[in-house]
């Protein structure tokens, strides 16, 4: 999506969009949870362009997610060694139609989250015609790819997040074996909720990851946390 924002910025600076045509897709959802009992999920790929969309799907394994040495390793080996199967890995979608891609995990249950990224991209993009104030026309081929996060959870997931506050610095430490999504947090100078300040951290914190957040004020904080989109007990700092 950063690429899309960059293109919009370019159009705003140099010209006006006249028309666009070609291939464009939407993908939903972008985060999937699988485990040893529920091994697969489907992803919907929509063709929102006015041409046929030729779409390719590629898998990468994320090593050490959320840590300083995180890296993505493209996977093209035997799927029984990779652990994750994506089928089909290529599809042709007529304009205005949708196809399903299945993410199937066939490996053993991990002791800690396995994280995969499945890149879904059309072979060609939308051809966008732009014009500037001098009457000069140009065209840009915009290809928007999507990255679907596939989380393979442990057989016995442990949700264990701690908060440590020093002044306005808030430190999240994931001491469990699975990732947790941090949502809205709240700071209250009094017991009256009308005086509380709420803010959305919107951060996924992986196992063994430490994350720092700058608070609006030097007050205790309480945050919502979610595991597999399910609310967990709220966590609070000093």
Secondary structure, DSSP 4 states (H G I P E B T S, - for coil): -HHHHHHHHHHHHH-EEEEEEE--EEEE-SEEEE-SSS-EEEEEEEE-SSS-EEEEEEEEEEETTTSTT-EEEEE-S-HHHH-EEEE-SEEEE-TT-EEEEEEEE-SPPPSS-EEEEEEEEESS-EEEEEE-TTS-EEEEEE---EEEEEEE--TT----EEEEEETTEEEEEE-SSS-EEEEEEEEESSS-GGGEEEEEEEEEE-TT-EEEEE-SSSS--EEEEEETTEE---EE--
